Amino acid sequence: MSAQGSPYTSGPPPRRGDHEPKGANSLRRASDRFECWFRRALIVALVLGLPAVAVGVGLAAYDASMRTVRAQAAERHRITARVTAGVESDDGWAKRAAQVRWTDRDGRVRTGAVLVKPGTPRGTTVRVWVTGDGTVTTAPASTLDARAGGSLVGGLAAFGVAAGSYAAWAGVRLLLDRRRYAQWDTEWDLVEPQWSARFHR
């Protein structure tokens, strides 16, 4: 029995044409190669750019917040005031506004309104934050607030870079798919008459 034509015939595999590079796929179109390289470039940009943007923006936000922290710490100070009118007690848990009085560093009597718990009697002492001109205000921002703000802004920047990269990828993919569909339609218009003619013989 001749071994010619047998699937078990030994011998070297058919050689690839000299014009076709090793690992090349003859079915790949130019749009496929562009999509592959664009995806690789996008991944590299994400790996290198996302951490840099997140850290850079986060540190910038942290520095800005720390300037605010230092400014508020220098401007605001805490004093002891006395409630001048009691707050009625009720079933609610929300704090109520109450009038307070205190004496500033220059010996002048000041008044203001602060939030106290329901049922706080008249004459109760409370700790109040005030500005240099005696205006009641909130507590100054802390270093922890600056760190939290920097982390949040940095995280949002990273999310923005990731979302932008995904949008770029989706947009390019959409344009390439539209081009492919158009090419397929053109090629089918050429092939379909020849292919369908087989069934009319």
KAKA-V223712 format. One record per residue. N is the residue number from 1. RES is the residue in three letters. SS is DSSP state (2 for helix, 1 for strand, 0 for the rest). PSI is psi in whole degrees, 0 to 359 (NA if undefined). D_LAST is the distance of its C-alpha to the last C-alpha in Angstrom with 1 decimal. Layout:
BEGIN
{{N:RES:SS:PSI:D_LAST} {N:RES:SS:PSI:D_LAST}}
END
This chain:
BEGIN
{{1:MET:0:131:40.2} {2:SER:0:142:38.9} {3:ALA:0:358:38.7} {4:GLN:0:131:35.9} {5:GLY:0:357:32.9} {6:SER:0:142:35.0} {7:PRO:0:347:34.9} {8:TYR:0:7:38.6} {9:THR:0:130:39.0} {10:SER:0:162:41.8} {11:GLY:0:166:41.9} {12:PRO:0:148:41.8} {13:PRO:0:157:38.9} {14:PRO:0:139:36.6} {15:ARG:0:144:38.5} {16:ARG:0:145:37.6} {17:GLY:0:147:37.0} {18:ASP:0:334:40.2} {19:HIS:0:347:38.8} {20:GLU:0:118:38.1} {21:PRO:0:157:41.4} {22:LYS:0:133:42.4} {23:GLY:0:1:41.2} {24:ALA:0:150:38.7} {25:ASN:0:116:35.5} {26:SER:0:343:32.7} {27:LEU:0:350:31.1} {28:ARG:0:133:34.2} {29:ARG:0:171:34.2} {30:ALA:2:323:37.3} {31:SER:2:327:37.7} {32:ASP:2:318:37.8} {33:ARG:2:319:40.5} {34:PHE:2:318:42.5} {35:GLU:2:319:42.3} {36:CYS:2:312:43.7} {37:TRP:2:323:46.5} {38:PHE:2:319:47.4} {39:ARG:2:318:47.7} {40:ARG:2:316:49.9} {41:ALA:2:322:52.1} {42:LEU:2:320:52.4} {43:ILE:2:317:53.5} {44:VAL:2:317:56.1} {45:ALA:2:322:57.4} {46:LEU:2:314:57.8} {47:VAL:2:320:59.6} {48:LEU:2:321:61.9} {49:GLY:2:324:62.2} {50:LEU:2:309:62.4} {51:PRO:2:321:65.7} {52:ALA:2:316:67.2} {53:VAL:2:316:66.5} {54:ALA:2:313:67.7} {55:VAL:2:315:70.9} {56:GLY:2:312:71.7} {57:VAL:2:320:71.2} {58:GLY:2:317:73.0} {59:LEU:2:322:76.0} {60:ALA:2:317:76.2} {61:ALA:2:322:76.3} {62:TYR:2:317:78.9} {63:ASP:2:318:81.1} {64:ALA:2:319:81.0} {65:SER:2:323:81.9} {66:MET:2:327:84.7} {67:ARG:2:321:86.2} {68:THR:2:319:86.2} {69:VAL:2:313:87.8} {70:ARG:2:321:90.6} {71:ALA:2:316:91.2} {72:GLN:2:323:91.4} {73:ALA:2:326:93.6} {74:ALA:2:333:96.0} {75:GLU:2:327:96.1} {76:ARG:0:147:96.3} {77:HIS:1:161:98.9} {78:ARG:1:135:99.7} {79:ILE:1:168:102.9} {80:THR:1:123:104.5} {81:ALA:1:165:104.8} {82:ARG:1:133:106.4} {83:VAL:1:127:104.8} {84:THR:0:346:107.0} {85:ALA:0:124:105.4} {86:GLY:0:158:104.2} {87:VAL:0:127:100.7} {88:GLU:0:147:100.5} {89:SER:0:140:98.9} {90:ASP:0:184:95.9} {91:ASP:0:353:93.0} {92:GLY:0:160:90.7} {93:TRP:0:349:90.0} {94:ALA:0:144:89.2} {95:LYS:0:155:91.9} {96:ARG:1:153:94.0} {97:ALA:1:138:95.6} {98:ALA:1:146:99.3} {99:GLN:1:137:101.9} {100:VAL:1:161:103.5} {101:ARG:1:143:106.4} {102:TRP:1:168:107.3} {103:THR:1:126:109.5} {104:ASP:0:186:107.8} {105:ARG:0:337:109.1} {106:ASP:0:3:111.3} {107:GLY:0:6:113.0} {108:ARG:0:142:111.3} {109:VAL:1:128:110.2} {110:ARG:1:156:106.5} {111:THR:1:158:104.5} {112:GLY:1:181:100.8} {113:ALA:1:135:98.3} {114:VAL:1:166:96.5} {115:LEU:1:129:94.4} {116:VAL:1:166:96.3} {117:LYS:0:148:95.7} {118:PRO:0:141:96.6} {119:GLY:0:4:100.2} {120:THR:0:122:101.5} {121:PRO:0:164:105.2} {122:ARG:0:142:107.2} {123:GLY:0:353:108.7} {124:THR:0:139:105.9} {125:THR:1:140:105.3} {126:VAL:1:153:101.7} {127:ARG:1:130:100.2} {128:VAL:1:141:98.7} {129:TRP:1:132:96.8} {130:VAL:1:158:98.1} {131:THR:0:179:97.6} {132:GLY:0:332:100.4} {133:ASP:0:8:101.3} {134:GLY:0:13:101.6} {135:THR:0:131:98.3} {136:VAL:1:135:96.9} {137:THR:1:185:93.4} {138:THR:0:170:91.1} {139:ALA:0:146:91.4} {140:PRO:0:154:90.3} {141:ALA:0:152:87.0} {142:SER:0:171:87.1} {143:THR:2:325:85.7} {144:LEU:2:321:83.5} {145:ASP:2:320:82.1} {146:ALA:2:318:81.3} {147:ARG:2:317:79.5} {148:ALA:2:318:77.5} {149:GLY:2:318:76.6} {150:GLY:2:319:75.6} {151:SER:2:319:73.4} {152:LEU:2:314:71.7} {153:VAL:2:319:71.0} {154:GLY:2:319:69.8} {155:GLY:2:320:67.5} {156:LEU:2:323:66.1} {157:ALA:2:318:65.6} {158:ALA:2:318:63.6} {159:PHE:2:321:61.5} {160:GLY:2:319:60.9} {161:VAL:2:315:59.7} {162:ALA:2:317:57.4} {163:ALA:2:320:56.0} {164:GLY:2:321:55.6} {165:SER:2:318:53.8} {166:TYR:2:320:51.4} {167:ALA:2:319:50.8} {168:ALA:2:316:50.1} {169:TRP:2:315:47.6} {170:ALA:2:321:45.9} {171:GLY:2:315:45.8} {172:VAL:2:319:44.3} {173:ARG:2:320:41.8} {174:LEU:2:316:40.7} {175:LEU:2:318:40.4} {176:LEU:2:320:38.3} {177:ASP:2:320:36.0} {178:ARG:2:319:35.5} {179:ARG:2:320:34.7} {180:ARG:2:316:32.2} {181:TYR:2:320:30.4} {182:ALA:2:319:30.2} {183:GLN:2:319:28.8} {184:TRP:2:319:26.2} {185:ASP:2:317:25.2} {186:THR:2:315:25.0} {187:GLU:2:323:23.0} {188:TRP:2:325:20.5} {189:ASP:2:330:20.1} {190:LEU:2:324:19.1} {191:VAL:2:325:16.9} {192:GLU:2:318:15.2} {193:PRO:2:321:12.8} {194:GLN:2:321:11.7} {195:TRP:2:316:11.6} {196:SER:2:341:9.8} {197:ALA:2:337:7.0} {198:ARG:2:328:5.9} {199:PHE:2:359:5.7} {200:HIS:2:7:3.8} {201:ARG:0:NA:0.0}}
END
